[in-house]
Structures are given as structure tokens and as C-alpha cells.
């Protein structure tokens, strides 16, 4: 898609958001384009009248008062139109900021999870993070400025040609280099921003480490603040050096251009003086034309700047649209992703010969995984870190595209199920769950309203998750804001945050419940209690819990042992203990550690 199409789409979008802004802006530009030539005509008449007054003497006549009054009105209108334009532009910017942020946030939220493994997508998102409305609106404003300046320069050109055709040529030639210089540096500015995006992201990350409540504690403990500051400063200096180098080249070019413009102005004035001395030009006309030359040069400079700037701004506009249209061709979708998620009745979940490689990587994380999960069954997936447990869960959720093998829900391929349906019917509690700096109620509901028929359920999940243990101690109960990001927040312990996250998972309805090591920060007995309560709450529902600890595996109908991306053992607790394989080794090893550290074995 070329720049013209992006510009046309932007114009259509603005027209849809605020037609009044477009109509008013065009009208104001037309009037604004006519005013300068009227000012020059009035200036000539003013000088002519003053000359006559000096030659003939006598009182000031009415025409002079009329000219002065007209100039006051014109100059006031010119200033007033600028203020009105600024007000209108400010109003549309607010509207656009809201609408574009909504579009970008929707794109970010609805993008496949693996897009966030793509540095290009992340950098793209970062580049378009700030001043989106300005980036979107500036090309349109520049286009309107071009329209206004063309009206003005056309009227001045006619005046200059009528005086002497060389005057128009001098003005035109003196500003032609401006267009090419502005265009060159506009492109360089965009390319510099694009090149510096990864550096800027790293700098911002390091900067955030020193202002983040959690990270600063560890940095101080390890006495790493000097290293982080030094590394951050190094990136800043590198970035600043490149920006200053660009700035030096640009300002040097601008200085030479101004010298050329002033030289051209002197030539034009000399031509006018020659015409005055040869009686071909009146003094009043000389002053008016001199003013016209200066204004023509300024407007031609503005036009050159407008044309080059609009091309530079089109790079930013293109960047924004490319983000909104971003699609990785390697993201494979089924032919029809409109099938509803089925209710588990007979077949449940069937994973067949599933192999997986993370996007932008060559290492196989899952290899030929096959597994049957019956409806209502509780499955425990165990294994050491890096065995592929969490990756298998991400594939089950549809967060990553399946290249080899398939996952069937009641015989229906995951590749054909509607993504929203899939996410709606699967409830997952991750190890690195999000701590929302919202109220307790909002943390559990991820909403701000509790329906009347959900009040009893809300109370149940608070009780079963263990939130009730500290719920009543909170100053405003369910309306207490959690976290210390805001002034009125109440901080929770790691275990309390996990109980809130578990309550959130319990409250959501779904056909499949997954716990991906959510209790890693809890002691083994508390972990067992949580799994037990979760199993009670999800009775008759298909449940999968992932862990590298054996605390609650006895609660599972089937235990799946993973190692190096493969399933190496399957069965219930007693069956696997009798095999004396990998599960047996892990169980015995952890049992010994628990006896040493907690004075009790695995439950």
C-alpha cells in the first residue's frame, strides 16, 4: 500500500470522526490564504495616501482612516483564525487520541501471543506509542496548510509578475533547494527513530528498574545500582550522540539555505531600486512589492517545508497503519475459525502427535506428544523445569499456532474453533499471574459490577480460595484497592496475591480449568489445600494442573510425566510408584527434601 492510500484512509477516518473540523478547517484556510494579499494592497494604498498627505498638506482624510481600520480588522482576523485553528485542532486531537488508542490497544490485545516474541512487532508497537493523534493528524494539517499557502503564493506571484517577471523567478529559485533538504532530513529523522527504537526500549527498561518498587530492592541488595546507572548512561550517550550528529548536519544545511534566501532578497531589492530610480515604479508600489517579495519567500519556504514535512510525516502514518494491519504470514489459521467450543461429553481432549517449535526459534520444545483426557478427569502434568509442561498448556489454550499434530476437543480440531470461544471456555491460572492495581472485587471479576445472581458465587470463591482469611481485615472490604502503585492502595503478601488470582480463576466459568504452577510461592501443605479446594470447586469439570512439585499429584486421576519435551510416563500415583521410573525418583527426592525442610513428608 502506497502513501497516497494511507493518506486517503487517514482523511476518511478524520471525516468519520469529525466532519465539522474538516469543513471549518477548509473554510479558515481559504480566508487565511486571501488575507496576506489584501494586507499588501492596503499597505500600498496607505503609503500612497501618506505620500499625498506629505506633499499636499491638510487634514487626514476619511480614506486613510478607512485603510487603517481595514488593516486592524484584517490583522485581527488573521490572528483570530490562528487561535480558532489551534482550538479546532486541539479538539480533534483529543478525539483522535481516544479513537486511535482504542484501535492500537485492540490490535495489541487481539494479536496472537507469539507476536510478542517478534522483536519487530514489539519495536513497531513502541515506535507508535506516543503522540499517536499528532502523527495521524499532522499530514492532514500540512495538506491544509499547503492549500492555504498555494492560494496566497498564487496571488503574490501575479503581483510580482505584473511588476517584473524576474522577481517571481528569483523567489522560486531561492527556495527550491529547501524542498530537497527538508525531504532528506525528514527521512533521516524517521530512519534514526526506527534505528534507535531497540536502544530506546533498553534504556527505558533500565531506567524503569531503578524506579520499580520490586526491582530496586534486589538491585540494592546486590549493590548493582552503579552498574545499572552506568549501563543506562552509556545507552543514553550513544543515543544522544547520534541525535546531535543529525542535528548538526541539519542546522548547517539550514544556515546555508537562509544565506541563499537573503542573497536572493538582496537581488530582488536591487531590481526594485533600479525600477524606482528609472521612474518605472512608484515608492508606494516599491514598498508593497518589497513586502510581497519577503512574504512570497516566506510562504514558498513554508510550502517547501510543508511538502517535505508531509512526506516525512507519512512515514509515521505508514508506521501506524502497518501496525494496525500487521500480520505474520507464518501464523497459520484453519480454513474456518467459526466453530463453537463443544461441551465435554464423550471424547474430551485428544492430543495427537503434537510437536512444537517456538516462533523465531529452531529448538523443538515439544516432540510427538500424544495424550487423551476424558471429560471430568483431573490431570497432573509433572516434570522438571524446561520439560515442556507450560508450552503444552499454551498450545492447549490456542495461544500458539500448531504446526505438527493436532489438539481435538470432542473430536473438533483446535484449528477450526473460534479463538474467542476457545478463550471463553478455558480458565487458566499462570505462575506469573498479573497483580492488578485495582480493587479486590475488580481483581476477581475483572469487571466493576457484580450481578445479583453472582453474589453467592463470589462469596463461595472468596471462601474456597482463602481470600476470606484476610478479606475482612481490608479497610473497605471488596472495594479496597490492592497494590501500592496508587496512593490509596493496600499491599498484599505473595501468598495473598496468589489466593486472589485463584479466586479469579474459580469465578470464571469454563469447560476446562488449568493451573500452571500458580502455587509455587506457597508452602507444600498450603499448596495441597489449594489444589484440594480447587478440585472440589471444579467437580465434574476437566481440570489440568501443572507442577514440578509432587504435593498434590495424588488428587489427580491421571499423572503425566514430561521430560525434554516428551511424555515419558502416564498413570495414577500408585501405578507410577510401582514402575519406579522418573516419577518415582522425583517423588522420593521431594519427599526427602520436605522432611528435612518442613518436618513432614508429601501428603
C-alpha positions as CSV (number, residue, x, y, z in Angstrom):
1,X,0.0,0.0,0.0
2,X,1.5,3.4,-1.0
3,X,1.5,6.7,0.9
4,X,-1.5,8.1,-1.0
5,X,-3.7,5.2,0.2
6,X,-2.5,5.7,3.8
7,X,-3.3,9.5,3.5
8,X,-6.7,8.8,2.0
9,X,-7.5,6.3,4.8
10,X,-6.4,8.9,7.4
11,X,-8.6,11.6,5.8
12,X,-11.6,9.2,5.7
13,X,-11.0,8.4,9.4
14,X,-10.9,12.0,10.4
15,X,-14.0,12.8,8.3
16,X,-15.9,10.0,10.0
17,X,-14.8,11.2,13.5
18,X,-15.5,15.0,13.0
19,X,-16.8,16.3,9.7
20,X,-17.1,19.8,11.2
21,X,-13.4,20.0,11.7
22,X,-12.7,19.3,8.1
23,X,-15.3,21.8,6.8
24,X,-14.3,24.6,9.2
25,X,-10.6,24.0,8.5
26,X,-11.0,24.3,4.8
27,X,-13.1,27.5,5.2
28,X,-10.5,29.1,7.5
29,X,-7.6,28.1,5.2
30,X,-9.4,29.8,2.2
31,X,-9.9,33.1,4.1
32,X,-6.4,32.8,5.6
33,X,-4.9,32.4,2.1
34,X,-6.6,35.6,0.8
35,X,-5.8,37.9,3.8
36,X,-2.0,38.4,3.1
37,X,-2.5,39.8,-0.4
38,X,-5.2,42.1,1.0
39,X,-2.7,43.3,3.6
40,X,-0.1,44.2,0.8
41,X,-2.7,46.0,-1.3
42,X,-3.8,48.0,1.8
43,X,-0.1,48.8,2.6
44,X,0.4,50.2,-0.9
45,X,-2.7,52.4,-0.5
46,X,-1.6,53.5,3.0
47,X,1.9,54.6,1.8
48,X,0.3,56.3,-1.3
49,X,-2.1,58.3,0.9
50,X,0.6,59.3,3.4
51,X,2.8,60.5,0.4
52,X,-0.1,62.7,-0.8
53,X,-0.7,64.0,2.7
54,X,3.0,65.0,3.0
55,X,3.1,66.6,-0.5
56,X,-0.3,68.4,-0.3
57,X,-0.6,69.0,3.5
58,X,-4.0,69.5,5.0
59,X,-6.1,67.3,7.4
60,X,-6.2,63.5,7.4
61,X,-8.9,62.4,5.0
62,X,-11.5,59.7,5.5
63,X,-9.9,57.2,3.1
64,X,-6.8,57.0,5.3
65,X,-8.9,56.2,8.4
66,X,-10.8,53.6,6.4
67,X,-7.4,51.9,5.3
68,X,-6.1,51.9,8.8
69,X,-9.4,50.4,10.1
70,X,-9.3,47.8,7.4
71,X,-5.8,46.8,8.3
72,X,-6.7,46.5,12.0
73,X,-9.6,44.2,11.0
74,X,-7.5,42.1,8.7
75,X,-4.6,41.6,11.1
76,X,-7.1,40.8,13.9
77,X,-8.9,38.3,11.7
78,X,-5.5,36.7,10.8
79,X,-4.5,36.3,14.4
80,X,-8.0,35.2,15.4
81,X,-8.1,32.5,12.7
82,X,-4.8,31.1,14.1
83,X,-6.4,30.8,17.5
84,X,-9.6,29.2,16.1
85,X,-7.5,26.7,14.2
86,X,-5.5,25.8,17.3
87,X,-8.7,25.3,19.2
88,X,-10.2,23.1,16.5
89,X,-7.0,21.1,16.1
90,X,-6.8,20.6,19.9
91,X,-10.4,19.3,19.9
92,X,-9.9,16.9,17.1
93,X,-6.6,15.7,18.6
94,X,-8.4,14.7,21.8
95,X,-11.0,12.7,19.8
96,X,-8.3,11.1,17.6
97,X,-6.2,10.2,20.6
98,X,-9.1,8.3,22.1
99,X,-10.1,6.5,18.9
100,X,-6.6,5.6,17.8
101,X,-5.5,4.4,21.2
102,X,-8.6,2.2,21.2
103,X,-7.6,0.8,17.8
104,X,-4.0,0.2,18.8
105,X,-4.9,-1.3,22.2
106,X,-7.4,-3.6,20.5
107,X,-4.8,-4.7,18.0
108,X,-2.3,-5.3,20.8
109,X,-4.8,-7.2,22.9
110,X,-6.1,-9.3,20.0
111,X,-2.7,-10.1,18.5
112,X,-1.6,-13.8,18.8
113,X,0.7,-14.3,21.8
114,X,3.6,-15.2,19.7
115,X,3.7,-11.8,18.1
116,X,5.2,-10.6,21.4
117,X,8.1,-13.0,20.7
118,X,8.8,-11.0,17.5
119,X,11.1,-8.0,18.2
120,X,9.9,-6.2,15.0
121,X,6.3,-6.2,16.3
122,X,7.4,-5.1,19.7
123,X,9.6,-2.3,18.3
124,X,6.7,-1.3,16.0
125,X,4.4,-1.1,19.0
126,X,6.9,1.0,20.9
127,X,7.5,3.5,18.0
128,X,3.8,4.3,17.7
129,X,3.3,4.5,21.5
130,X,3.4,8.3,21.9
131,X,1.6,11.3,20.2
132,X,-0.5,9.0,18.0
133,X,-3.1,11.6,17.3
134,X,-0.4,14.2,16.3
135,X,1.3,11.6,14.0
136,X,-2.1,10.9,12.5
137,X,-3.3,14.5,12.1
138,X,-0.1,16.3,11.1
139,X,-0.1,15.1,7.5
140,X,-3.7,16.4,7.1
141,X,-2.9,19.7,8.7
142,X,0.1,20.1,6.5
143,X,-2.0,19.3,3.5
144,X,-4.5,22.1,4.5
145,X,-1.5,24.4,5.1
146,X,-0.3,23.7,1.5
147,X,-3.8,24.5,0.2
148,X,-3.7,27.9,2.1
149,X,-0.2,28.7,1.1
150,X,-0.9,27.9,-2.6
151,X,-3.8,30.4,-2.5
152,X,-1.5,33.1,-1.0
153,X,1.5,32.4,-3.2
154,X,-0.6,32.4,-6.4
155,X,-1.9,35.9,-5.6
156,X,1.6,37.2,-4.7
157,X,3.0,35.6,-7.9
158,X,0.5,37.5,-10.0
159,X,1.6,40.7,-8.3
160,X,5.3,40.0,-8.8
161,X,4.9,39.1,-12.4
162,X,2.9,42.2,-13.1
163,X,5.8,44.2,-11.5
164,X,8.7,42.2,-13.2
165,X,8.7,38.6,-14.2
166,X,12.3,38.2,-12.8
167,X,11.0,38.8,-9.3
168,X,8.9,35.6,-9.4
169,X,11.8,33.6,-10.8
170,X,14.2,34.9,-8.1
171,X,11.8,33.9,-5.3
172,X,11.1,30.5,-6.8
173,X,14.7,29.5,-7.4
174,X,15.8,30.7,-3.9
175,X,13.5,28.2,-2.2
176,X,13.8,25.2,-4.4
177,X,16.7,23.7,-2.5
178,X,14.7,23.9,0.7
179,X,12.3,21.2,-0.5
180,X,15.0,18.7,-1.2
181,X,16.9,19.4,2.0
182,X,13.8,19.2,4.2
183,X,12.8,15.9,2.5
184,X,16.3,14.5,3.0
185,X,16.4,15.3,6.7
186,X,12.7,14.3,7.3
187,X,13.6,10.8,6.0
188,X,16.8,10.7,8.1
189,X,14.8,11.7,11.2
190,X,12.4,8.8,10.7
191,X,15.1,6.3,9.9
192,X,17.1,7.5,13.0
193,X,14.0,6.9,15.2
194,X,13.5,3.5,13.7
195,X,17.1,2.5,14.2
196,X,17.1,3.8,17.8
197,X,13.9,2.0,18.8
198,X,15.7,-1.0,20.3
199,X,18.2,1.2,22.1
200,X,15.4,3.4,23.4
201,X,13.5,0.4,24.7
202,X,16.5,-1.0,26.5
203,X,17.2,2.5,28.0
204,X,13.6,2.8,29.2
205,X,13.8,-0.7,30.7
206,X,17.0,0.0,32.6
207,X,15.5,3.3,33.8
208,X,12.4,1.6,35.0
209,X,14.4,-0.9,37.0
210,X,15.6,2.0,39.2
211,X,12.1,3.3,39.8
212,X,10.3,-0.1,40.2
213,X,9.3,-0.9,43.7
214,X,10.2,-4.6,43.4
215,X,13.3,-4.5,41.3
216,X,15.0,-1.7,43.2
217,X,15.1,-3.8,46.4
218,X,17.1,-6.6,44.7
219,X,19.3,-4.1,42.9
220,X,20.3,-2.6,46.3
221,X,20.8,-6.0,47.9
222,X,23.3,-6.9,45.1
223,X,24.8,-3.4,45.1
224,X,24.1,-3.3,41.3
225,X,22.7,0.3,41.2
226,X,26.1,1.7,39.9
227,X,26.2,-0.8,37.1
228,X,22.6,-0.2,36.0
229,X,23.1,3.6,36.1
230,X,26.4,3.2,34.1
231,X,24.8,1.0,31.5
232,X,21.8,3.3,31.2
233,X,24.0,6.3,30.9
234,X,26.1,4.6,28.2
235,X,22.9,3.9,26.1
236,X,21.7,7.5,26.6
237,X,25.0,8.9,25.5
238,X,25.1,6.7,22.4
239,X,21.6,7.7,21.5
240,X,22.3,11.4,22.2
241,X,25.5,11.4,20.1
242,X,23.6,10.1,17.1
243,X,20.8,12.7,17.6
244,X,23.3,15.5,17.9
245,X,25.1,14.4,14.8
246,X,21.9,14.5,12.9
247,X,21.0,17.9,14.4
248,X,24.4,19.4,13.5
249,X,24.1,18.4,9.8
250,X,20.5,19.7,9.6
251,X,21.2,23.1,11.2
252,X,24.3,23.6,9.0
253,X,22.2,23.0,5.9
254,X,19.5,25.3,7.2
255,X,22.1,28.1,7.8
256,X,23.3,27.8,4.1
257,X,19.7,27.9,2.9
258,X,18.9,31.1,4.9
259,X,22.0,32.7,3.4
260,X,20.8,31.8,-0.1
261,X,17.3,33.3,0.7
262,X,18.8,36.5,2.0
263,X,21.1,36.8,-1.1
264,X,18.1,36.3,-3.4
265,X,16.2,39.0,-1.4
266,X,19.0,41.5,-2.0
267,X,19.0,40.8,-5.7
268,X,15.2,41.4,-5.8
269,X,15.5,44.6,-3.9
270,X,18.3,45.9,-6.2
271,X,16.0,45.2,-9.2
272,X,13.2,47.1,-7.5
273,X,15.5,50.1,-6.7
274,X,16.6,50.1,-10.4
275,X,12.9,50.3,-11.4
276,X,12.2,53.1,-8.9
277,X,15.2,55.2,-10.0
278,X,14.2,54.8,-13.6
279,X,10.7,56.1,-12.7
280,X,9.1,52.7,-13.7
281,X,7.9,52.1,-10.1
282,X,6.2,54.4,-7.6
283,X,7.6,54.5,-4.0
284,X,4.3,53.1,-2.6
285,X,4.4,50.2,-5.1
286,X,8.1,49.6,-4.2
287,X,7.3,49.2,-0.5
288,X,4.3,46.9,-1.3
289,X,6.2,44.8,-3.7
290,X,9.2,44.6,-1.3
291,X,6.8,43.3,1.3
292,X,5.3,40.9,-1.2
293,X,8.8,39.5,-2.1
294,X,9.5,38.9,1.6
295,X,6.1,37.2,2.2
296,X,6.4,35.2,-1.0
297,X,9.8,33.9,0.1
298,X,8.4,33.0,3.5
299,X,5.4,31.3,2.0
300,X,7.4,29.4,-0.6
301,X,9.7,28.3,2.2
302,X,6.6,27.2,4.2
303,X,5.4,25.3,1.1
304,X,8.7,23.6,0.6
305,X,8.7,22.7,4.3
306,X,5.0,21.5,4.0
307,X,5.8,19.2,1.1
308,X,8.9,17.7,2.6
309,X,7.4,17.5,6.1
310,X,4.3,15.8,4.8
311,X,6.5,13.1,3.2
312,X,8.4,12.7,6.5
313,X,5.1,12.5,8.4
314,X,3.8,10.0,6.0
315,X,6.5,7.6,7.3
316,X,5.0,7.9,10.8
317,X,1.4,7.5,9.4
318,X,2.5,4.5,7.4
319,X,4.1,3.0,10.5
320,X,0.9,3.4,12.4
321,X,-1.2,1.7,9.7
322,X,1.3,-1.0,9.2
323,X,1.0,-1.8,12.9
324,X,-2.8,-1.9,12.7
325,X,-2.6,-4.2,9.6
326,X,0.4,-6.2,11.0
327,X,0.0,-9.9,10.2
328,X,2.7,-12.5,10.4
329,X,2.3,-14.9,7.4
330,X,3.6,-17.8,9.5
331,X,0.5,-17.5,11.7
332,X,-1.5,-20.5,10.4
333,X,-5.2,-20.4,10.9
334,X,-7.8,-23.0,10.0
335,X,-10.0,-22.7,6.9
336,X,-12.9,-21.8,9.2
337,X,-12.3,-20.5,12.6
338,X,-16.0,-20.1,13.5
339,X,-16.8,-23.4,15.2
340,X,-18.1,-23.1,18.8
341,X,-16.3,-24.7,21.7
342,X,-18.0,-28.0,22.4
343,X,-19.4,-29.2,25.7
344,X,-17.3,-32.1,27.0
345,X,-19.5,-35.2,26.9
346,X,-17.8,-38.3,25.5
347,X,-14.4,-37.7,23.8
348,X,-12.9,-34.9,25.9
349,X,-9.5,-33.8,24.8
350,X,-7.2,-35.7,22.4
351,X,-3.7,-34.6,21.7
352,X,-2.2,-36.4,18.7
353,X,1.5,-36.3,17.7
354,X,2.0,-32.7,18.8
355,X,5.4,-31.2,18.1
356,X,6.2,-27.5,18.6
357,X,8.9,-25.0,17.9
358,X,8.6,-21.5,19.3
359,X,8.3,-18.9,16.5
360,X,11.6,-17.3,15.6
361,X,13.5,-20.3,17.2
362,X,14.8,-23.6,15.8
363,X,14.7,-25.6,19.0
364,X,12.0,-28.2,19.3
365,X,10.2,-27.7,22.7
366,X,7.6,-30.5,22.3
367,X,8.2,-33.7,20.3
368,X,5.4,-36.1,19.3
369,X,3.2,-35.6,22.3
370,X,0.0,-37.7,22.4
371,X,-2.5,-37.7,25.3
372,X,-6.1,-38.5,26.0
373,X,-8.0,-36.5,28.7
374,X,-11.5,-37.8,29.5
375,X,-14.4,-35.4,30.4
376,X,-14.4,-34.5,34.1
377,X,-10.9,-36.0,34.6
378,X,-8.2,-34.3,36.7
379,X,-4.8,-34.5,35.1
380,X,-1.5,-33.6,36.8
381,X,1.4,-32.8,34.5
382,X,4.7,-33.0,36.3
383,X,8.4,-32.7,35.3
384,X,11.4,-30.6,36.0
385,X,11.8,-27.0,34.7
386,X,12.2,-26.9,31.0
387,X,10.5,-30.2,30.3
388,X,7.7,-28.6,28.2
389,X,4.8,-28.5,30.6
390,X,3.9,-24.8,30.2
391,X,4.4,-24.9,26.5
392,X,1.9,-27.8,26.2
393,X,-0.6,-25.7,28.1
394,X,-0.1,-22.7,25.8
395,X,-0.8,-24.9,22.8
396,X,-3.9,-26.3,24.5
397,X,-5.1,-22.7,25.0
398,X,-4.5,-21.8,21.4
399,X,-2.0,-19.1,22.2
400,X,0.5,-20.5,19.7
401,X,-0.2,-22.0,16.3
402,X,0.1,-25.7,15.9
403,X,2.4,-26.7,13.0
404,X,2.7,-30.5,13.6
405,X,0.0,-32.7,15.0
406,X,-3.4,-31.6,16.4
407,X,-5.5,-31.0,19.5
408,X,-9.1,-32.2,19.4
409,X,-11.9,-31.1,21.7
410,X,-14.8,-33.6,21.4
411,X,-13.3,-34.5,18.0
412,X,-13.2,-30.9,16.8
413,X,-9.7,-29.5,15.8
414,X,-8.5,-26.5,17.8
415,X,-7.6,-25.0,14.4
416,X,-11.2,-24.6,13.5
417,X,-12.6,-23.3,16.8
418,X,-13.3,-19.6,17.1
419,X,-10.5,-18.0,19.2
420,X,-12.9,-16.1,21.5
421,X,-14.9,-19.2,22.1
422,X,-11.7,-21.1,23.0
423,X,-10.5,-18.5,25.5
424,X,-14.0,-18.1,26.9
425,X,-14.2,-21.8,27.8
426,X,-10.7,-22.3,29.1
427,X,-9.7,-20.9,32.5
428,X,-6.0,-20.7,33.3
429,X,-4.1,-19.6,36.3
430,X,-0.5,-18.9,35.5
431,X,2.5,-19.0,37.8
432,X,3.3,-15.4,36.8
433,X,-0.2,-14.1,37.2
434,X,-1.0,-10.4,37.0
435,X,-1.3,-8.4,40.1
436,X,-3.9,-5.8,39.1
437,X,-3.7,-2.5,41.0
438,X,-7.5,-2.4,41.1
439,X,-10.0,-3.1,43.8
440,X,-10.3,-6.6,45.2
441,X,-13.6,-7.0,43.6
442,X,-12.2,-5.9,40.2
443,X,-9.3,-8.3,40.6
444,X,-11.6,-11.2,40.9
445,X,-14.3,-10.2,38.4
446,X,-12.1,-8.2,36.0
447,X,-15.2,-6.0,35.9
448,X,-16.7,-3.3,38.1
449,X,-20.2,-4.7,38.6
450,X,-21.3,-7.8,40.4
451,X,-24.6,-9.2,39.2
452,X,-27.2,-10.1,41.8
453,X,-27.2,-13.8,40.8
454,X,-23.4,-14.0,41.1
455,X,-23.2,-12.7,44.7
456,X,-23.4,-16.2,46.3
457,X,-20.8,-17.5,43.8
458,X,-18.5,-14.5,44.7
459,X,-18.7,-15.4,48.4
460,X,-18.0,-19.0,47.6
461,X,-14.8,-18.3,45.7
462,X,-13.6,-15.9,48.4
463,X,-14.1,-18.7,50.9
464,X,-12.7,-21.6,48.9
465,X,-9.6,-19.6,47.6
466,X,-8.6,-18.5,51.1
467,X,-9.2,-14.8,50.3
468,X,-11.7,-14.8,53.2
469,X,-8.7,-15.1,55.6
470,X,-7.7,-11.5,55.0
471,X,-10.8,-10.1,53.2
472,X,-12.4,-8.7,56.3
473,X,-9.2,-7.1,57.5
474,X,-9.2,-4.8,54.5
475,X,-10.4,-1.3,55.3
476,X,-13.0,-1.1,52.5
477,X,-13.6,-4.9,52.0
478,X,-14.1,-5.8,48.4
479,X,-13.8,-2.2,47.3
480,X,-10.2,-1.9,48.7
481,X,-7.6,-1.0,46.0
482,X,-4.8,-3.5,46.0
483,X,-1.1,-2.8,45.4
484,X,1.0,0.3,46.1
485,X,1.1,1.8,42.6
486,X,-1.6,4.4,43.7
487,X,-1.8,6.4,47.0
488,X,-4.8,4.5,48.4
489,X,-3.6,1.0,47.7
490,X,-3.2,-1.9,50.2
491,X,-0.3,-4.2,49.6
492,X,-0.7,-8.0,49.9
493,X,1.8,-10.7,50.6
494,X,2.8,-13.1,47.7
495,X,0.6,-15.8,49.1
496,X,-2.4,-13.4,49.4
497,X,-1.9,-12.3,45.8
498,X,-2.0,-15.9,44.7
499,X,-5.2,-16.5,46.6
500,X,-6.8,-13.5,44.8
501,X,-5.6,-15.0,41.5
502,X,-7.1,-18.4,42.4
503,X,-10.4,-16.7,43.3
504,X,-10.3,-15.0,39.8
505,X,-9.9,-18.4,38.1
506,X,-12.6,-20.1,40.2
507,X,-15.1,-17.3,39.5
508,X,-14.8,-17.7,35.7
509,X,-16.9,-20.4,34.1
510,X,-15.4,-22.8,31.6
511,X,-15.2,-26.3,30.3
512,X,-11.5,-26.7,31.1
513,X,-9.6,-25.5,34.1
514,X,-5.8,-25.2,34.0
515,X,-3.5,-24.4,36.9
516,X,0.1,-23.7,35.6
517,X,2.2,-23.8,38.7
518,X,0.2,-21.0,40.4
519,X,1.1,-22.1,43.9
520,X,4.9,-22.1,43.5
521,X,5.3,-19.4,46.2
522,X,3.2,-21.3,48.8
523,X,4.5,-24.0,51.2
524,X,3.6,-27.6,50.2
525,X,0.8,-28.0,52.8
526,X,-0.9,-24.8,51.6
527,X,-0.4,-25.9,48.0
528,X,-2.1,-29.2,48.7
529,X,-5.0,-27.4,50.4
530,X,-5.4,-25.1,47.4
531,X,-5.4,-27.9,44.9
532,X,-7.9,-29.9,47.0
533,X,-10.3,-26.9,47.3
534,X,-9.9,-26.2,43.6
535,X,-10.8,-29.8,42.8
536,X,-13.9,-29.5,44.9
537,X,-14.9,-26.3,43.2
538,X,-14.4,-27.7,39.8
539,X,-16.1,-31.0,40.4
540,X,-17.3,-32.7,37.2
541,X,-15.1,-30.3,35.2
542,X,-12.0,-31.3,33.3
543,X,-9.0,-30.0,35.2
544,X,-5.3,-29.9,34.5
545,X,-2.7,-28.7,37.0
546,X,0.9,-28.3,36.1
547,X,3.6,-28.5,38.7
548,X,7.2,-29.6,39.3
549,X,6.3,-30.5,42.9
550,X,4.5,-33.7,43.9
551,X,2.5,-32.2,46.7
552,X,-1.0,-32.8,45.2
553,X,-0.4,-35.4,42.5
554,X,-2.5,-38.0,44.4
555,X,-5.5,-35.8,43.8
556,X,-5.2,-36.5,40.0
557,X,-7.0,-39.2,38.1
558,X,-4.0,-39.4,35.7
559,X,-0.4,-38.1,36.1
560,X,1.6,-37.2,33.0
561,X,5.4,-37.1,33.4
562,X,7.3,-34.9,30.9
563,X,11.0,-34.7,30.1
564,X,12.8,-32.9,27.3
565,X,9.5,-32.1,25.5
566,X,8.2,-35.7,25.6
567,X,5.7,-37.6,27.7
568,X,7.8,-40.4,29.2
569,X,5.3,-41.8,31.8
570,X,1.5,-41.9,32.3
571,X,-0.7,-43.4,35.0
572,X,-2.1,-42.8,38.5
573,X,0.1,-42.3,41.6
574,X,0.2,-46.0,42.6
575,X,0.9,-47.2,39.1
576,X,3.8,-44.8,38.6
577,X,5.3,-45.5,42.0
578,X,5.3,-49.3,41.2
579,X,7.2,-48.6,37.9
580,X,10.0,-46.9,39.8
581,X,10.7,-44.6,36.9
582,X,11.1,-40.8,36.6
583,X,8.0,-40.0,38.7
584,X,9.2,-42.4,41.5
585,X,12.6,-40.6,41.5
586,X,11.1,-37.1,41.7
587,X,8.6,-38.1,44.3
588,X,11.2,-39.7,46.6
589,X,13.6,-36.8,46.2
590,X,11.0,-34.2,47.0
591,X,9.7,-36.3,49.9
592,X,13.1,-36.3,51.4
593,X,13.5,-32.5,51.0
594,X,10.2,-31.9,52.6
595,X,11.0,-34.0,55.6
596,X,14.3,-32.0,56.0
597,X,12.8,-28.5,55.5
598,X,9.2,-28.8,56.7
599,X,9.4,-31.8,59.1
600,X,6.6,-33.6,57.2
601,X,6.5,-35.8,54.1
602,X,4.3,-35.2,51.0
603,X,0.7,-35.6,52.0
